[in-house]
Amino acid sequence: MKLRHVLSYAASPDDVRAMMTDPAYWDQVAVATGALSSAATVSTAGDDTTVVVDQEQAVQGVPSFAKKFVGESTRAINTAVWTGLSATYVVETPGKPTSMAGSIAITAAGAGSTLTYDLDVKASVPLIGGKLEKLVVDLTTEGFDKEQAVGTAWLAGER
């Protein structure tokens, strides 16, 4: 299943990229999303900056068909490899039958910027894979909305 989500910010593309590669920003996102645990690391090699966010989230409000697959919590390892204003993006969920992969791009938009996630969401579960993918898309979209709220405040100087 495809997931395209656009976040808008009143800041330059370079400022948005700086935020996306700052571990302190991801710490604030973890607080906003209610993460049970979170660790963000950043490393640079040549022109590439790799951001890895390893989080565990409590699972709440999941339909009964998905409970046995998702459990009480889900660990997600988000890896973005930035080159300039774009990144490859992979989300691994150890022990769970779901994954996401795609790209992130930051572009100028008027006086600000947009940050666009283009992702493929996969659930390797016979019969209910499509339902599980839709659930992952919905939960991820909710997370992106919280990420945008934190980013808006961050770029306004609330750190």
Z-matrix of the N, CA and C atoms (Angstrom, degrees):
N
C 1 1.441
C 2 1.527 1 108.15
N 3 1.296 2 116.52 1 139.08
C 4 1.462 3 122.23 2 179.77
C 5 1.526 4 110.41 3 -86.76
N 6 1.314 5 115.40 4 142.96
C 7 1.466 6 122.09 5 173.95
C 8 1.514 7 107.68 6 -133.82
N 9 1.309 8 115.58 7 117.53
C 10 1.468 9 121.72 8 174.31
C 11 1.518 10 105.76 9 -120.84
N 12 1.322 11 115.89 10 123.94
C 13 1.462 12 119.90 11 -179.07
C 14 1.520 13 108.23 12 -136.31
N 15 1.331 14 116.03 13 129.94
C 16 1.462 15 122.00 14 -176.78
C 17 1.521 16 109.21 15 -113.36
N 18 1.344 17 115.36 16 127.84
C 19 1.456 18 122.18 17 176.01
C 20 1.522 19 107.16 18 -111.10
N 21 1.316 20 116.78 19 136.84
C 22 1.466 21 121.33 20 -179.39
C 23 1.521 22 110.45 21 -110.98
N 24 1.327 23 114.94 22 139.32
C 25 1.462 24 120.72 23 -179.80
C 26 1.519 25 110.40 24 -134.76
N 27 1.333 26 115.82 25 147.70
C 28 1.462 27 122.30 26 176.76
C 29 1.527 28 108.65 27 -92.75
N 30 1.330 29 115.32 28 60.43
C 31 1.469 30 121.13 29 -178.74
C 32 1.530 31 108.09 30 -154.49
N 33 1.312 32 115.54 31 162.51
C 34 1.464 33 120.13 32 -179.52
C 35 1.531 34 110.69 33 -69.59
N 36 1.339 35 116.85 34 156.84
C 37 1.463 36 119.34 35 175.82
C 38 1.532 37 112.67 36 -55.77
N 39 1.332 38 117.60 37 -38.51
C 40 1.465 39 119.91 38 179.29
C 41 1.526 40 111.83 39 -64.78
N 42 1.334 41 117.16 40 -38.18
C 43 1.467 42 120.22 41 177.60
C 44 1.532 43 111.41 42 -67.18
N 45 1.324 44 116.45 43 -38.21
C 46 1.465 45 120.01 44 178.47
C 47 1.526 46 109.64 45 -66.41
N 48 1.331 47 117.22 46 -42.36
C 49 1.468 48 119.96 47 178.24
C 50 1.530 49 110.59 48 -62.64
N 51 1.322 50 116.81 49 -42.25
C 52 1.466 51 120.06 50 178.46
C 53 1.532 52 110.40 51 -59.07
N 54 1.321 53 116.42 52 -41.15
C 55 1.466 54 120.76 53 178.21
C 56 1.532 55 109.99 54 -63.77
N 57 1.326 56 117.06 55 -45.84
C 58 1.465 57 121.52 56 -176.08
C 59 1.530 58 112.90 57 -66.07
N 60 1.319 59 116.51 58 -16.86
C 61 1.462 60 120.37 59 -179.72
C 62 1.530 61 112.46 60 -110.97
N 63 1.331 62 116.04 61 19.15
C 64 1.463 63 121.62 62 179.53
C 65 1.537 64 109.30 63 -108.38
N 66 1.330 65 118.31 64 116.96
C 67 1.471 66 120.26 65 -179.53
C 68 1.532 67 113.26 66 -56.73
N 69 1.328 68 117.51 67 -32.46
C 70 1.465 69 120.22 68 -179.20
C 71 1.533 70 110.96 69 -64.40
N 72 1.328 71 117.09 70 -34.64
C 73 1.464 72 120.64 71 175.76
C 74 1.534 73 109.83 72 -61.88
N 75 1.326 74 116.59 73 -46.69
C 76 1.460 75 120.23 74 -178.73
C 77 1.522 76 111.43 75 -66.30
N 78 1.334 77 117.74 76 -29.73
C 79 1.460 78 120.34 77 173.96
C 80 1.528 79 110.11 78 -62.79
N 81 1.338 80 116.65 79 -40.85
C 82 1.468 81 119.95 80 178.89
C 83 1.525 82 111.44 81 -68.68
N 84 1.336 83 117.01 82 -37.48
C 85 1.460 84 120.30 83 176.47
C 86 1.529 85 109.52 84 -61.91
N 87 1.327 86 117.14 85 -40.81
C 88 1.468 87 121.11 86 179.15
C 89 1.525 88 111.24 87 -59.69
N 90 1.329 89 116.36 88 -42.09
C 91 1.463 90 120.27 89 178.04
C 92 1.531 91 110.09 90 -63.77
N 93 1.340 92 116.75 91 -44.88
C 94 1.466 93 121.47 92 -177.68
C 95 1.525 94 112.51 93 -65.10
N 96 1.323 95 116.70 94 -31.25
C 97 1.465 96 119.85 95 -178.88
C 98 1.523 97 112.69 96 -92.48
N 99 1.323 98 117.00 97 0.08
C 100 1.456 99 120.59 98 177.97
C 101 1.515 100 114.21 99 72.02
N 102 1.325 101 117.01 100 31.57
C 103 1.465 102 120.90 101 -179.44
C 104 1.526 103 110.42 102 -59.70
N 105 1.330 104 115.92 103 140.35
C 106 1.461 105 121.20 104 175.65
C 107 1.521 106 109.85 105 -73.39
N 108 1.336 107 115.95 106 -34.92
C 109 1.463 108 122.10 107 175.40
C 110 1.523 109 107.45 108 -154.08
N 111 1.331 110 115.59 109 154.67
C 112 1.457 111 119.78 110 179.97
C 113 1.522 112 109.26 111 -161.07
N 114 1.329 113 115.15 112 138.98
C 115 1.460 114 121.21 113 175.08
C 116 1.528 115 107.32 114 -139.96
N 117 1.316 116 115.71 115 124.53
C 118 1.461 117 121.11 116 178.88
C 119 1.525 118 109.25 117 -113.06
N 120 1.332 119 116.09 118 131.34
C 121 1.459 120 120.87 119 177.12
C 122 1.525 121 108.66 120 -128.60
N 123 1.332 122 114.57 121 147.90
C 124 1.463 123 121.01 122 179.89
C 125 1.517 124 107.75 123 -131.75
N 126 1.326 125 115.59 124 134.34
C 127 1.462 126 120.65 125 175.74
C 128 1.521 127 108.60 126 -138.66
N 129 1.340 128 114.98 127 151.99
C 130 1.459 129 120.24 128 -179.24
C 131 1.517 130 109.42 129 -126.39
N 132 1.333 131 114.74 130 135.22
C 133 1.464 132 121.81 131 175.29
C 134 1.519 133 107.00 132 -139.25
N 135 1.320 134 116.14 133 111.62
C 136 1.461 135 119.78 134 -176.64
C 137 1.516 136 110.74 135 63.01
N 138 1.338 137 116.22 136 -126.58
C 139 1.467 138 121.35 137 -179.38
C 140 1.528 139 113.12 138 -88.34
N 141 1.332 140 116.79 139 -3.19
C 142 1.464 141 120.69 140 -175.43
C 143 1.520 142 111.83 141 -100.16
N 144 1.321 143 115.40 142 136.28
C 145 1.456 144 122.08 143 172.74
C 146 1.517 145 107.21 144 -118.41
N 147 1.332 146 115.78 145 121.51
C 148 1.459 147 120.96 146 -178.34
C 149 1.523 148 109.77 147 -104.29
N 150 1.320 149 115.05 148 126.75
C 151 1.460 150 122.11 149 177.73
C 152 1.527 151 106.99 150 -114.46
N 153 1.335 152 116.37 151 122.84
C 154 1.459 153 121.47 152 177.23
C 155 1.529 154 107.61 153 -119.14
N 156 1.321 155 115.41 154 122.91
C 157 1.461 156 121.44 155 176.62
C 158 1.529 157 106.71 156 -117.65
N 159 1.327 158 115.00 157 115.14
C 160 1.464 159 122.14 158 -178.83
C 161 1.522 160 106.73 159 -107.70
N 162 1.339 161 116.00 160 110.23
C 163 1.463 162 121.08 161 -173.68
C 164 1.510 163 111.98 162 -127.43
N 165 1.319 164 114.64 163 152.56
C 166 1.457 165 120.38 164 168.82
C 167 1.519 166 107.50 165 -121.74
N 168 1.322 167 115.26 166 128.31
C 169 1.457 168 121.84 167 -178.79
C 170 1.525 169 109.53 168 -117.99
N 171 1.319 170 116.57 169 140.81
C 172 1.459 171 120.93 170 171.78
C 173 1.523 172 107.65 171 -69.38
N 174 1.302 173 116.48 172 144.09
C 175 1.457 174 121.06 173 178.45
C 176 1.525 175 107.71 174 -101.49
N 177 1.332 176 115.19 175 121.19
C 178 1.464 177 120.40 176 -178.20
C 179 1.517 178 109.20 177 -133.47
N 180 1.308 179 115.97 178 146.78
C 181 1.454 180 121.40 179 174.87
C 182 1.514 181 114.31 180 67.75
N 183 1.328 182 117.19 181 27.15
C 184 1.456 183 121.11 182 -178.53
C 185 1.528 184 108.89 183 -86.36
N 186 1.333 185 117.05 184 134.76
C 187 1.467 186 119.37 185 177.80
C 188 1.531 187 111.66 186 -59.82
N 189 1.325 188 115.69 187 154.47
C 190 1.462 189 120.70 188 -175.14
C 191 1.521 190 113.07 189 -57.44
N 192 1.347 191 118.55 190 -33.88
C 193 1.465 192 119.75 191 -178.19
C 194 1.525 193 112.13 192 -63.32
N 195 1.336 194 117.64 193 -23.91
C 196 1.459 195 121.14 194 -174.78
C 197 1.524 196 113.71 195 -99.35
N 198 1.310 197 117.87 196 -13.67
C 199 1.468 198 120.55 197 -172.66
C 200 1.522 199 113.55 198 -57.08
N 201 1.324 200 117.47 199 -41.71
C 202 1.461 201 118.31 200 -177.09
C 203 1.531 202 111.97 201 -70.71
N 204 1.333 203 117.30 202 -19.51
C 205 1.462 204 120.83 203 179.01
C 206 1.520 205 112.69 204 -89.01
N 207 1.320 206 116.53 205 -32.90
C 208 1.467 207 118.97 206 -174.76
C 209 1.517 208 113.93 207 -99.16
N 210 1.314 209 118.55 208 -25.29
C 211 1.456 210 120.72 209 178.41
C 212 1.519 211 112.79 210 71.08
N 213 1.331 212 115.68 211 -160.05
C 214 1.467 213 121.96 212 -177.78
C 215 1.522 214 112.64 213 -83.05
N 216 1.338 215 116.01 214 -24.83
C 217 1.465 216 120.27 215 178.46
C 218 1.521 217 108.86 216 -148.96
N 219 1.306 218 114.81 217 160.72
C 220 1.462 219 121.23 218 179.48
C 221 1.513 220 109.41 219 -130.86
N 222 1.320 221 115.54 220 131.70
C 223 1.460 222 121.25 221 174.13
C 224 1.523 223 107.43 222 -95.78
N 225 1.313 224 115.98 223 131.71
C 226 1.463 225 121.84 224 177.61
C 227 1.523 226 108.35 225 -127.37
N 228 1.325 227 115.33 226 129.37
C 229 1.457 228 121.31 227 175.99
C 230 1.529 229 106.68 228 -110.14
N 231 1.337 230 114.88 229 106.60
C 232 1.460 231 121.97 230 -177.53
C 233 1.525 232 108.63 231 -97.19
N 234 1.321 233 116.67 232 123.46
C 235 1.463 234 120.79 233 179.65
C 236 1.517 235 109.41 234 -123.29
N 237 1.329 236 115.61 235 119.99
C 238 1.466 237 121.87 236 175.51
C 239 1.521 238 107.78 237 -117.39
N 240 1.318 239 116.08 238 126.87
C 241 1.463 240 121.17 239 176.73
C 242 1.529 241 106.65 240 -110.73
N 243 1.338 242 113.71 241 105.24
C 244 1.461 243 121.55 242 -175.34
C 245 1.523 244 111.43 243 -88.89
N 246 1.320 245 115.92 244 132.51
C 247 1.459 246 123.84 245 167.80
C 248 1.518 247 104.78 246 -130.20
N 249 1.311 248 116.39 247 110.51
C 250 1.464 249 119.02 248 -174.64
C 251 1.515 250 110.30 249 65.26
N 252 1.337 251 115.82 250 -128.92
C 253 1.467 252 121.11 251 -176.05
C 254 1.525 253 112.78 252 -101.17
N 255 1.324 254 117.26 253 17.97
C 256 1.461 255 119.66 254 177.18
C 257 1.526 256 109.84 255 -135.87
N 258 1.321 257 114.19 256 158.78
C 259 1.470 258 119.54 257 -177.39
C 260 1.520 259 110.10 258 -146.06
N 261 1.318 260 114.80 259 149.31
C 262 1.459 261 119.19 260 163.66
C 263 1.520 262 105.35 261 -83.44
N 264 1.316 263 116.33 262 150.57
C 265 1.455 264 120.00 263 -173.44
C 266 1.526 265 109.02 264 -141.33
N 267 1.320 266 116.38 265 127.91
C 268 1.460 267 122.18 266 179.84
C 269 1.526 268 108.16 267 -133.67
N 270 1.317 269 116.13 268 135.49
C 271 1.463 270 121.70 269 174.72
C 272 1.525 271 107.24 270 -120.17
N 273 1.327 272 115.26 271 118.03
C 274 1.456 273 121.39 272 176.31
C 275 1.523 274 108.22 273 -105.19
N 276 1.324 275 116.00 274 142.96
C 277 1.463 276 121.56 275 177.87
C 278 1.532 277 107.51 276 -126.82
N 279 1.340 278 116.82 277 86.32
C 280 1.468 279 120.49 278 -176.19
C 281 1.529 280 112.60 279 -53.05
N 282 1.327 281 114.67 280 130.25
C 283 1.453 282 120.22 281 178.17
C 284 1.515 283 115.20 282 79.78
N 285 1.313 284 117.32 283 -0.62
C 286 1.466 285 121.69 284 179.80
C 287 1.528 286 108.48 285 -115.57
N 288 1.327 287 117.45 286 154.44
C 289 1.463 288 120.20 287 -176.20
C 290 1.532 289 114.32 288 -87.86
N 291 1.328 290 117.33 289 26.03
C 292 1.464 291 119.77 290 -177.76
C 293 1.521 292 111.06 291 -124.15
N 294 1.332 293 115.25 292 154.78
C 295 1.464 294 121.11 293 175.23
C 296 1.526 295 108.46 294 -156.97
N 297 1.328 296 114.75 295 161.45
C 298 1.457 297 121.68 296 175.30
C 299 1.513 298 108.07 297 -138.64
N 300 1.319 299 115.50 298 146.45
C 301 1.462 300 120.40 299 175.35
C 302 1.517 301 108.37 300 -154.21
N 303 1.324 302 114.97 301 149.38
C 304 1.448 303 119.37 302 178.86
C 305 1.506 304 110.91 303 167.84
N 306 1.342 305 114.78 304 -136.60
C 307 1.453 306 119.33 305 -175.13
C 308 1.522 307 111.04 306 -143.56
N 309 1.331 308 113.33 307 163.07
C 310 1.463 309 122.35 308 173.40
C 311 1.526 310 105.67 309 -127.88
N 312 1.320 311 116.54 310 138.12
C 313 1.465 312 120.17 311 176.83
C 314 1.521 313 109.22 312 -136.85
N 315 1.323 314 115.13 313 138.09
C 316 1.461 315 121.45 314 175.74
C 317 1.523 316 107.09 315 -110.59
N 318 1.327 317 116.40 316 128.63
C 319 1.463 318 120.73 317 179.26
C 320 1.523 319 109.89 318 -133.68
N 321 1.318 320 114.87 319 151.87
C 322 1.463 321 120.52 320 175.79
C 323 1.526 322 108.22 321 -68.68
N 324 1.328 323 115.61 322 142.42
C 325 1.460 324 121.84 323 178.16
C 326 1.518 325 107.75 324 -145.64
N 327 1.313 326 116.25 325 99.29
C 328 1.459 327 119.95 326 -176.81
C 329 1.513 328 109.89 327 61.82
N 330 1.332 329 116.87 328 -126.96
C 331 1.464 330 121.29 329 179.25
C 332 1.515 331 112.08 330 -86.74
N 333 1.328 332 117.06 331 -0.26
C 334 1.459 333 120.72 332 -177.33
C 335 1.511 334 112.25 333 -128.70
N 336 1.337 335 114.54 334 -144.92
C 337 1.467 336 121.09 335 -176.43
C 338 1.508 337 110.43 336 -146.47
N 339 1.316 338 114.57 337 159.53
C 340 1.456 339 120.13 338 167.27
C 341 1.518 340 107.90 339 -120.20
N 342 1.309 341 114.41 340 146.23
C 343 1.456 342 122.39 341 175.03
C 344 1.530 343 104.65 342 -119.23
N 345 1.328 344 116.11 343 119.50
C 346 1.460 345 120.68 344 -174.18
C 347 1.517 346 110.80 345 -116.32
N 348 1.330 347 115.18 346 124.12
C 349 1.462 348 122.05 347 171.86
C 350 1.524 349 107.26 348 -94.85
N 351 1.330 350 117.81 349 126.03
C 352 1.467 351 123.77 350 171.53
C 353 1.517 352 106.80 351 -119.91
N 354 1.336 353 116.35 352 108.67
C 355 1.463 354 120.38 353 -171.13
C 356 1.527 355 112.55 354 -129.79
N 357 1.319 356 114.69 355 151.19
C 358 1.458 357 122.69 356 167.96
C 359 1.517 358 106.67 357 -105.64
N 360 1.328 359 116.49 358 124.34
C 361 1.452 360 122.46 359 179.92
C 362 1.529 361 107.23 360 -104.94
N 363 1.329 362 115.74 361 129.87
C 364 1.464 363 120.28 362 -178.58
C 365 1.526 364 110.17 363 -128.27
N 366 1.327 365 114.29 364 140.49
C 367 1.465 366 121.94 365 173.34
C 368 1.523 367 106.72 366 -132.05
N 369 1.306 368 115.65 367 117.18
C 370 1.464 369 120.21 368 -176.34
C 371 1.526 370 111.09 369 -93.97
N 372 1.337 371 114.16 370 66.00
C 373 1.459 372 121.11 371 179.37
C 374 1.535 373 107.28 372 -131.09
N 375 1.337 374 117.26 373 120.33
C 376 1.462 375 119.02 374 178.78
C 377 1.532 376 111.41 375 -59.08
N 378 1.293 377 115.56 376 147.96
C 379 1.462 378 126.24 377 175.18
C 380 1.527 379 115.02 378 70.57
N 381 1.325 380 118.99 379 -46.65
C 382 1.471 381 119.29 380 -176.68
C 383 1.525 382 112.34 381 -109.64
N 384 1.321 383 117.80 382 10.89
C 385 1.467 384 120.96 383 -179.20
C 386 1.515 385 112.48 384 -54.48
N 387 1.331 386 117.26 385 -43.28
C 388 1.470 387 120.91 386 -179.87
C 389 1.518 388 112.20 387 -62.89
N 390 1.324 389 116.63 388 -41.65
C 391 1.470 390 120.47 389 178.00
C 392 1.524 391 110.58 390 -64.68
N 393 1.335 392 115.65 391 -41.04
C 394 1.462 393 120.60 392 179.94
C 395 1.528 394 110.56 393 -66.46
N 396 1.332 395 117.06 394 -39.94
C 397 1.464 396 120.75 395 176.96
C 398 1.528 397 110.16 396 -61.60
N 399 1.335 398 117.42 397 -42.82
C 400 1.470 399 121.18 398 179.00
C 401 1.522 400 110.46 399 -61.74
N 402 1.327 401 117.05 400 -40.45
C 403 1.463 402 121.24 401 178.01
C 404 1.533 403 110.28 402 -62.95
N 405 1.332 404 117.06 403 -44.49
C 406 1.466 405 121.22 404 178.58
C 407 1.527 406 110.09 405 -61.64
N 408 1.325 407 117.43 406 -42.48
C 409 1.469 408 121.37 407 178.51
C 410 1.530 409 109.75 408 -60.46
N 411 1.322 410 117.21 409 -45.74
C 412 1.472 411 120.73 410 -179.24
C 413 1.529 412 111.38 411 -62.83
N 414 1.339 413 116.97 412 -46.23
C 415 1.468 414 120.36 413 -179.60
C 416 1.525 415 111.47 414 -66.85
N 417 1.322 416 117.16 415 -37.44
C 418 1.469 417 121.19 416 179.20
C 419 1.521 418 110.24 417 -67.85
N 420 1.315 419 117.08 418 -41.16
C 421 1.464 420 121.18 419 178.13
C 422 1.525 421 110.49 420 -61.15
N 423 1.327 422 116.35 421 -41.39
C 424 1.469 423 121.19 422 176.03
C 425 1.532 424 110.26 423 -59.31
N 426 1.332 425 116.28 424 -43.98
C 427 1.459 426 121.28 425 178.20
C 428 1.514 427 112.15 426 -63.52
N 429 1.350 428 117.07 427 -41.05
C 430 1.467 429 120.34 428 178.60
C 431 1.525 430 111.10 429 -63.46
N 432 1.337 431 117.73 430 -36.71
C 433 1.462 432 120.65 431 177.97
C 434 1.531 433 110.70 432 -64.12
N 435 1.334 434 116.83 433 -39.26
C 436 1.471 435 120.15 434 176.41
C 437 1.527 436 110.06 435 -68.62
N 438 1.331 437 116.52 436 -38.48
C 439 1.468 438 121.36 437 176.71
C 440 1.526 439 110.44 438 -59.06
N 441 1.341 440 117.01 439 -42.13
C 442 1.461 441 120.22 440 179.28
C 443 1.519 442 111.29 441 -64.59
N 444 1.322 443 118.19 442 -40.80
C 445 1.465 444 121.02 443 178.94
C 446 1.530 445 110.47 444 -61.66
N 447 1.330 446 116.74 445 -44.53
C 448 1.467 447 120.24 446 177.75
C 449 1.523 448 109.94 447 -64.30
N 450 1.335 449 117.03 448 -42.95
C 451 1.466 450 120.98 449 -179.58
C 452 1.512 451 112.48 450 -62.93
N 453 1.308 452 116.91 451 -40.23
C 454 1.470 453 120.54 452 178.82
C 455 1.532 454 110.00 453 -61.19
N 456 1.332 455 115.93 454 -46.15
C 457 1.466 456 120.41 455 178.51
C 458 1.534 457 110.77 456 -65.81
N 459 1.326 458 117.28 457 -41.72
C 460 1.466 459 122.56 458 -179.40
C 461 1.526 460 109.77 459 -59.30
N 462 1.326 461 116.37 460 -48.80
C 463 1.464 462 120.78 461 -177.49
C 464 1.524 463 112.03 462 -69.40
N 465 1.344 464 117.18 463 -19.35
C 466 1.457 465 121.39 464 175.50
C 467 1.542 466 111.11 465 -86.64
N 468 1.347 467 116.46 466 1.00
C 469 1.455 468 120.25 467 175.96
C 470 1.512 469 115.36 468 102.90
N 471 1.338 470 118.04 469 0.82
C 472 1.477 471 120.67 470 179.81
C 473 1.527 472 108.77 471 -85.44
N 474 1.334 473 114.62 472 96.94
C 475 1.466 474 118.78 473 -177.13
C 476 1.482 475 110.38 474 -125.67
